[in-house]
């Protein structure tokens, strides 16, 4: 099984090399796809120095479009049997890839979500209202999709390539999370619903002083995206 790790990047010069080292250390045959969404710090200079590395595909956006757009670019270049989303900060631990991939390797799942709220092994005590917003958005998404996820907004989402193929993704920013969830919930493989599993993951959340980018406006927008992609698409 070949793994494609897609990493959307925006202004992550302080963490990029460390997360790349951690991803490379995981025990899987893999390609790593780095998509720079027009960073304005020193990120692009770092990426230019990595372009010759055989295990990397380095891609650039000419203007900032958002996480969803960067992921679409990365998905289009992925050649692996399984596609995994990894943020470029240090909130999520690549050392937990074996947990995420186990349901797929065992033939149980087509999609795996890593849940920060499902008995995680290690979880930073973090922002109360941020978690409440996540809980509300997950509940609203579940009501529309008839899934029982505990963490729809998680970064760690893993897909068999067959699941991603054929999905027409549109969201440019953080609306990607409810969009992909709605479309995966409707996806059929060989006439059957896609099998979705959740596994508990650790979460090393950062706050806004550390560079966290998602804000309350994205939460409000997510409500619209949940309605849009479940009721009108």
C-alpha positions as CSV (number, residue, x, y, z in Angstrom):
1,X,0.0,0.0,0.0
2,X,1.4,3.3,-1.1
3,X,0.5,6.4,1.0
4,X,0.2,9.9,-0.4
5,X,0.5,12.6,2.4
6,X,-0.9,15.9,1.3
7,X,0.3,18.9,3.3
8,X,-1.3,22.3,2.6
9,X,1.0,25.1,3.7
10,X,0.6,28.8,4.5
11,X,3.2,30.7,6.5
12,X,4.7,27.8,8.4
13,X,8.4,28.5,8.2
14,X,8.9,27.7,11.9
15,X,7.3,24.2,11.8
16,X,7.7,23.0,8.2
17,X,11.0,21.2,8.4
18,X,10.1,19.6,11.7
19,X,6.7,18.3,10.5
20,X,8.4,17.0,7.3
21,X,11.0,15.1,9.4
22,X,8.2,13.5,11.4
23,X,6.2,12.5,8.3
24,X,9.3,11.0,6.7
25,X,10.0,9.0,9.8
26,X,6.7,7.1,9.5
27,X,7.1,3.4,8.5
28,X,5.2,3.5,5.2
29,X,5.9,3.6,1.5
30,X,4.9,7.1,0.7
31,X,5.0,10.3,-1.3
32,X,4.8,13.6,0.3
33,X,3.0,16.4,-1.5
34,X,3.7,19.9,-0.3
35,X,1.3,22.7,-1.5
36,X,2.3,26.2,-0.7
37,X,-0.7,28.5,-0.7
38,X,1.3,31.7,-1.5
39,X,3.1,32.0,1.9
40,X,4.4,35.5,2.7
41,X,7.0,34.5,5.2
42,X,10.1,32.4,4.6
43,X,8.2,29.2,3.8
44,X,8.6,29.4,0.0
45,X,12.4,29.8,0.3
46,X,12.5,26.6,2.4
47,X,10.4,24.7,-0.2
48,X,12.7,25.9,-3.0
49,X,15.5,24.1,-1.2
50,X,13.5,20.9,-1.1
51,X,12.4,20.6,-4.7
52,X,15.1,18.1,-5.7
53,X,14.2,15.6,-2.9
54,X,12.9,12.4,-4.6
55,X,10.2,11.7,-2.0
56,X,8.6,15.1,-2.4
57,X,6.3,16.9,-4.8
58,X,6.5,20.6,-4.2
59,X,3.7,22.7,-5.7
60,X,2.9,26.4,-5.5
61,X,-0.1,28.7,-5.7
62,X,0.4,32.0,-7.3
63,X,-2.1,33.6,-5.0
64,X,-3.5,32.7,-1.6
65,X,-6.7,30.7,-2.0
66,X,-7.2,28.7,1.2
67,X,-6.8,25.2,2.6
68,X,-9.5,23.6,0.5
69,X,-7.9,24.9,-2.7
70,X,-4.4,23.7,-1.6
71,X,-5.9,20.2,-0.9
72,X,-7.5,20.0,-4.3
73,X,-4.2,20.8,-5.9
74,X,-2.5,18.1,-3.8
75,X,-5.2,15.5,-4.4
76,X,-4.8,15.9,-8.2
77,X,-1.1,15.0,-7.9
78,X,-1.6,12.0,-5.5
79,X,-0.6,8.6,-6.9
80,X,-0.9,6.6,-3.7
81,X,-3.5,3.9,-2.9
82,X,-4.4,5.9,0.3
83,X,-4.5,9.7,0.7
84,X,-3.9,11.3,4.1
85,X,-4.2,15.0,5.0
86,X,-1.5,16.5,7.3
87,X,-1.4,20.1,8.5
88,X,2.0,21.8,8.4
89,X,1.9,22.9,12.0
90,X,2.6,20.6,15.0
91,X,-0.9,20.1,16.2
92,X,-1.2,16.6,14.9
93,X,1.3,13.8,15.3
94,X,2.4,11.8,12.3
95,X,3.5,9.1,14.8
96,X,-0.1,8.1,14.9
97,X,-0.4,7.2,11.2
98,X,-0.5,3.5,12.2
99,X,-3.7,4.2,14.2
100,X,-5.2,6.0,11.3
101,X,-4.3,3.5,8.7
102,X,-5.2,0.3,10.7
103,X,-8.9,0.2,9.7
104,X,-8.0,0.5,6.0
105,X,-5.2,-2.0,6.2
106,X,-7.6,-4.5,7.8
107,X,-10.1,-4.0,5.0
108,X,-12.7,-2.5,7.4
109,X,-12.8,1.2,6.2
110,X,-12.7,3.3,3.1
111,X,-12.4,6.5,5.1
112,X,-10.9,7.2,8.5
113,X,-11.3,10.4,10.6
114,X,-8.9,11.0,13.5
115,X,-11.0,12.3,16.4
116,X,-9.6,14.7,19.0
117,X,-12.6,14.1,21.2
118,X,-12.9,10.3,21.3
119,X,-10.7,9.4,24.2
120,X,-7.5,10.9,22.8
121,X,-4.3,9.6,24.3
122,X,-2.9,13.1,24.9
123,X,-4.8,16.4,24.5
124,X,-3.7,19.9,25.3
125,X,-6.1,21.7,27.7
126,X,-7.1,24.4,25.2
127,X,-9.7,26.9,24.2
128,X,-13.2,26.1,25.6
129,X,-15.2,27.9,23.0
130,X,-13.2,26.5,20.2
131,X,-14.1,23.0,21.3
132,X,-17.8,24.0,21.8
133,X,-17.8,25.4,18.2
134,X,-16.3,22.1,16.9
135,X,-18.9,20.1,18.8
136,X,-21.8,22.2,17.5
137,X,-20.6,22.0,13.9
138,X,-20.1,18.3,14.1
139,X,-23.6,17.8,15.6
140,X,-25.1,19.9,12.8
141,X,-23.2,18.0,10.1
142,X,-24.2,14.7,11.6
143,X,-27.9,15.7,11.6
144,X,-27.5,16.4,7.8
145,X,-25.4,13.3,6.9
146,X,-26.9,10.8,9.4
147,X,-23.3,10.0,10.5
148,X,-22.3,9.8,14.2
149,X,-18.9,11.5,14.0
150,X,-17.4,13.1,17.0
151,X,-15.0,15.4,15.2
152,X,-16.0,16.5,11.7
153,X,-13.5,19.4,11.7
154,X,-10.4,17.3,12.4
155,X,-7.4,17.7,10.1
156,X,-6.7,14.0,10.1
157,X,-8.8,12.5,7.3
158,X,-7.7,9.4,5.4
159,X,-9.2,8.1,2.2
160,X,-8.8,5.2,-0.2
161,X,-8.0,6.8,-3.5
162,X,-11.3,5.4,-5.0
163,X,-13.2,7.6,-2.5
164,X,-11.6,10.9,-3.6
165,X,-11.7,10.0,-7.3
166,X,-14.8,11.6,-8.9
167,X,-15.7,14.0,-6.1
168,X,-16.1,17.5,-7.3
169,X,-14.7,19.6,-4.5
170,X,-15.3,23.3,-4.5
171,X,-14.5,24.9,-1.1
172,X,-11.4,27.1,-1.0
173,X,-11.1,27.7,2.7
174,X,-12.1,25.7,5.8
175,X,-15.4,24.9,4.2
176,X,-13.6,21.9,2.9
177,X,-14.3,19.9,6.1
178,X,-18.1,20.0,6.0
179,X,-18.0,19.7,2.2
180,X,-15.9,16.5,2.1
181,X,-17.9,15.0,4.9
182,X,-21.2,15.6,3.1
183,X,-19.9,14.2,-0.1
184,X,-18.2,11.2,1.4
185,X,-21.4,10.4,3.3
186,X,-23.2,10.2,-0.1
187,X,-20.4,8.4,-1.9
188,X,-21.0,4.8,-3.1
189,X,-18.4,2.2,-4.0
190,X,-19.7,-0.7,-6.0
191,X,-23.2,0.3,-5.0
192,X,-22.5,0.3,-1.2
193,X,-22.1,3.2,1.2
194,X,-18.5,4.2,1.9
195,X,-17.3,2.7,5.2
196,X,-16.2,5.5,7.6
197,X,-14.3,4.8,10.8
198,X,-13.1,7.1,13.6
199,X,-10.0,6.5,15.7
200,X,-8.8,8.6,18.8
201,X,-5.8,10.8,18.2
202,X,-3.7,13.1,20.3
203,X,-4.0,16.9,19.8
204,X,-1.3,19.5,20.5
205,X,-3.4,22.6,19.8
206,X,-1.8,26.0,19.4
207,X,-3.5,29.3,20.0
208,X,-3.6,32.4,17.9
209,X,-0.4,33.8,19.3
210,X,1.3,30.7,17.9
211,X,-0.1,31.2,14.4
212,X,-3.5,29.4,14.5
213,X,-5.5,30.6,11.5
214,X,-9.1,29.4,11.8
215,X,-11.4,32.0,13.4
216,X,-15.0,32.7,14.3
217,X,-15.8,33.8,10.8
218,X,-14.8,30.4,9.5
219,X,-17.1,28.8,12.1
220,X,-20.0,30.9,10.8
221,X,-19.1,30.1,7.3
222,X,-19.0,26.4,8.2
223,X,-22.7,26.5,9.1
224,X,-23.5,27.7,5.6
225,X,-21.3,25.1,4.0
226,X,-23.0,22.3,6.0
227,X,-26.4,23.5,4.7
228,X,-25.1,24.1,1.2
229,X,-23.5,20.7,0.6
230,X,-26.1,18.6,2.3
231,X,-29.3,20.4,1.1
232,X,-28.4,22.0,-2.2
233,X,-25.6,19.9,-3.7
